[in-house]
């Protein structure tokens, strides 16, 4: 239990930075949804989708490779080689992409603002340089510094967005604050705020960054690349599954460019309502990846992984119910100025379930990372990407963003099932899959029951009361079924 407790403790700290920090960042959604119409918000989500795609190529799987090789080799050698490689490739890729920025802006149908693209490229470059220092903090078990820097990054970003788009934009023209805002930049201030926050983060990580010595051991570098390059396919496939729908809407929706950006903005704003599961998954991954590699040599590693999966899935189930049973409350997360965002609420339960499947898949993926069979992981991800593209290609013209949500659910369901089946063949882990499946089915059934209630009444008091009752019933059920497990946890054992 001590190993699980250690993971829980680290996940808590990473959660402080990820959940608290990103929650602050997600609070920008109602602000931006108030300031910008869905069309402009769609442009913002598309630009940051570009950043996510570029991040895969800039980092090329070295994060996971660093943890894997540092667990059994000299960490300094791994760190020196990794950072040296990252610095070289970042310089090359940044130069090439800046040269192509005008063409990229044309492709995104924002030819009047190629500077937006250039700023995004620079953000990706700076964030890439921050990658290995953050990995070093995680490997050395220093989640407090990690959390502090992550939170400061978000506070800087959020603070600057408010400064530019609320304080300066509404200041008297020609005043001191008014001089910091130019209407011609517009939504570009969202990118500028992100850029400054990235620079601040890099400065805070300077100590860790400059611990490296520029050395590339060619033989060892080839080993790193052999392991990490398949992870580019995994990462790229993952980004296709997450973000390709934004580009497909832009190019395939049977309407004007503004209409396409509008429904992309509506979908993107509602996509963020899956925030609770997404943030928990992110916090868990930050602690779990180094934990899984370090734990792999212990005698009961597989049993530990199975228990981690159970606790993880239960947390995701509570997140799922916490959102879908109270959607009429969460909708105000997108503000009131542009009610058109609320028309997309119907995709949220689908996306929440899809994210739950994604979280389970991340847990299951431990088998190919530990056994070095990353290429199989890449094929699973590519299979999911193919499902995403095919469903979106066929149904976006008729179903719009609803097709994107369905594609996301089908994709992650496939990846979860495929990873489980193959994992049990190459690295068997005794997951209690029947019980875990039952928990998910019960959650979906409770949501269906709540929807049935809404069919008969629109009274908010009744709706919320039923939601609380159903959430409480699931909590009571889990505490009863998993009583022995919870009794092993400090503090909870005094209550249960």
NORZITA-V314681 format. One record per backbone hydrogen bond with DSSP energy under -0.5 kcal/mol. CO is the residue of the C=O (numbers start at 1). NH is the residue of the N-H. Records with the same first field share a line. If there is no record, write none. Layout:
# NORZITA-V314681
CO = NH  NH
This chain:
# NORZITA-V314681
1 = 5
2 = 6
3 = 7
4 = 8
5 = 9
6 = 10
7 = 11
8 = 12
9 = 13
10 = 14
11 = 15
12 = 16
13 = 17
14 = 18
15 = 19  20
16 = 20  21
17 = 21
18 = 22
19 = 23
20 = 24
21 = 25
22 = 26
23 = 27
25 = 28
26 = 29
27 = 31
28 = 32
29 = 33
30 = 34
31 = 35
32 = 36
37 = 41
38 = 42
39 = 43
40 = 44
41 = 45
42 = 46
43 = 47
44 = 48
45 = 49
46 = 50
47 = 51
48 = 52
49 = 53
50 = 54
51 = 55
52 = 56
53 = 56  57
54 = 58
55 = 59
56 = 60
59 = 62
61 = 65
62 = 66
63 = 67
64 = 68
65 = 69
66 = 70
67 = 71
69 = 72  73
73 = 75
74 = 78
75 = 79
76 = 80
77 = 81
78 = 82
79 = 83
80 = 84
81 = 85
82 = 86
83 = 87
84 = 88
85 = 89
86 = 90
87 = 91
88 = 92
89 = 93
90 = 94
91 = 95
92 = 96
93 = 97
94 = 98
95 = 99
96 = 100
98 = 101
100 = 104
101 = 105
102 = 106
103 = 107
104 = 108
105 = 110
106 = 109
110 = 113
113 = 116  117
114 = 118
115 = 119
116 = 120
117 = 121
118 = 122
119 = 123
120 = 124
121 = 125
122 = 126
123 = 127
124 = 128
125 = 129
126 = 130
127 = 131
128 = 131  132
129 = 133
130 = 134
131 = 135
132 = 136
133 = 137
134 = 138
135 = 139
136 = 140
137 = 142
138 = 141
142 = 146
143 = 147
144 = 148
145 = 149
146 = 150
147 = 151
148 = 152
149 = 153
150 = 154
151 = 155
152 = 156
153 = 157
154 = 158
155 = 159
156 = 160
157 = 161
158 = 162
159 = 163
160 = 164
161 = 165
162 = 166  167
163 = 168
164 = 169
166 = 170
168 = 171
172 = 175
175 = 179
176 = 179
177 = 180
178 = 181
182 = 185  186
185 = 188
186 = 189
187 = 190  191
188 = 192
189 = 193
190 = 194
191 = 195
192 = 196
193 = 197
194 = 198
195 = 199
196 = 200
197 = 201
198 = 202
199 = 203
200 = 204
201 = 205
203 = 206
205 = 209
206 = 210
208 = 211
209 = 212
213 = 215
216 = 218
217 = 221
218 = 222
219 = 223
220 = 224
221 = 225
222 = 226
223 = 227
224 = 228
225 = 229
228 = 231  232
229 = 232  233
230 = 234
231 = 235
232 = 236
233 = 237
234 = 238
235 = 239
236 = 240
237 = 241
238 = 242
239 = 243  244
240 = 244
243 = 246  247
244 = 248
245 = 249
246 = 250
247 = 251
248 = 252
249 = 253
253 = 255
256 = 260
257 = 261
258 = 262
259 = 263
260 = 264
261 = 265
262 = 266
263 = 267
264 = 268
265 = 269
266 = 270
267 = 271
268 = 272
270 = 273
271 = 274
272 = 275
273 = 276
274 = 278
275 = 279
276 = 280
277 = 281
278 = 282
279 = 283
280 = 284
281 = 285
282 = 286
283 = 287
284 = 288
285 = 289
287 = 291
288 = 292
289 = 293
290 = 294
291 = 295
292 = 296
294 = 297
295 = 298
298 = 301
300 = 304
301 = 305
302 = 306
303 = 307
304 = 308
305 = 309
306 = 310
307 = 311
308 = 312
309 = 313
310 = 314
311 = 315
312 = 316
313 = 317
314 = 318
315 = 319
316 = 320
317 = 321
318 = 322
319 = 323
320 = 323  324
321 = 325
323 = 326
324 = 327
326 = 329  330
327 = 331
329 = 332
330 = 333
331 = 334
332 = 335
338 = 341
339 = 342
340 = 343
341 = 344
342 = 345
344 = 347
345 = 348  349
347 = 351
348 = 352
349 = 353
350 = 354
351 = 355
352 = 356
353 = 357
354 = 358
355 = 359
356 = 360
357 = 361
358 = 362
359 = 363
360 = 364
361 = 365
363 = 366
364 = 367
365 = 369
366 = 370
367 = 371
368 = 372  373
372 = 374
373 = 376  377
374 = 378
375 = 379
376 = 380
377 = 381
378 = 382
379 = 383
380 = 384
381 = 385
382 = 386
383 = 387
384 = 388
385 = 389
386 = 390
387 = 391
388 = 392
389 = 393
390 = 394
391 = 395
392 = 396
395 = 398  399  400
396 = 400
399 = 402
400 = 403  404
401 = 405
402 = 406
403 = 407
404 = 408
405 = 409
406 = 410
407 = 411
408 = 412
409 = 413
410 = 414
411 = 415
412 = 416
413 = 417
414 = 418
415 = 419
416 = 420
417 = 421
418 = 422
419 = 423
420 = 424
421 = 425
422 = 425  426
423 = 427
429 = 431
431 = 433
432 = 436
433 = 437
434 = 438
435 = 439
436 = 440
437 = 441
438 = 442
439 = 443
440 = 444
441 = 445
442 = 446
443 = 447
444 = 448
445 = 449
446 = 450
447 = 451
448 = 452
449 = 453
450 = 454
451 = 455
452 = 456
453 = 456  457
459 = 463
460 = 464
461 = 465
462 = 466
463 = 467
464 = 468
465 = 469
466 = 470
467 = 471
468 = 472
469 = 473
470 = 474
471 = 475
472 = 476
473 = 477
474 = 478
475 = 479
476 = 480
477 = 481
478 = 482
480 = 483
482 = 486
483 = 487
484 = 488
485 = 488
486 = 489
489 = 493
490 = 492
491 = 494  495
492 = 495  496
